[in-house]
Amino acid sequence: MIIYRRGYQIIEEQKLLKTIVDINQMFNPPLSDFIKLTDYAYKLYNKAHFITAIEANVLVGLCAFYDNDPSRQEAFLSLFYVDLEYRSQGIGMCLLNNMKDVVKEKGFQELRLEVISNNIRAIHLYKSLGFEAFIESNDRTLMKMKL
């Protein structure tokens, strides 16, 4: 059974870093091409809101987003991941819907994210939830959703 948890610092910083290192090469290009992974894990741990999916004490999905500046009225999804063995089971949809509920409850008006343009599967999922592309380039697509 999948257990969902949400909050700040609900995942240990070292476990978060290990997860980021483990999934780094799943991104094309890898996250490490854009950012130092230790710095990214530190920033997420200290500033991001998390929603996790856990089965048998194993992290199988993760959603990390910034919702700490209500004056901007927009939250930003920074990291989204579902373990390969758990995909196509609705976990990603559940993580993203939970995130949407959290930011709506906090009064945010918009949710934004950036996705690698060749990640068609993720783009399809985001569009199915109501995200729309608003800036597209060869390698990245910025998407937003009104709440």
ZIWO-V905427 format. One record per backbone hydrogen bond with DSSP energy under -0.5 kcal/mol. NH is the residue of the N-H (numbers start at 1). CO is the residue of the C=O. If there is no record, write none. Layout:
nh: (NH;NH)
co: (CO;CO)
//
This chain:
nh: (3;5;7;9;16;17;18;19;20;21;22;23;24;26;27;27;31;33;34;35;37;40;41;42;43;44;45;46;47;48;49;50;51;52;53;54;55;58;60;60;61;62;63;64;65;66;67;72;73;73;74;75;76;77;78;78;79;81;83;86;87;89;94;95;96;97;98;99;100;101;102;103;104;105;106;107;108;109;110;111;112;113;114;115;117;119;120;123;124;125;126;127;128;129;129;130;131;132;134;135;137;141;142;143;144;145;147)
co: (54;52;50;48;12;13;14;15;16;17;18;19;20;23;23;24;24;30;31;31;35;36;37;38;39;40;41;42;43;44;65;7;63;5;61;3;58;55;53;58;53;81;51;79;49;76;65;69;69;70;69;110;66;112;64;76;64;62;60;83;84;86;90;91;92;93;94;95;96;97;98;99;100;101;102;104;103;73;73;145;75;143;77;141;139;116;118;119;120;121;122;123;124;125;126;127;126;144;142;142;140;115;135;113;132;111;109)
//
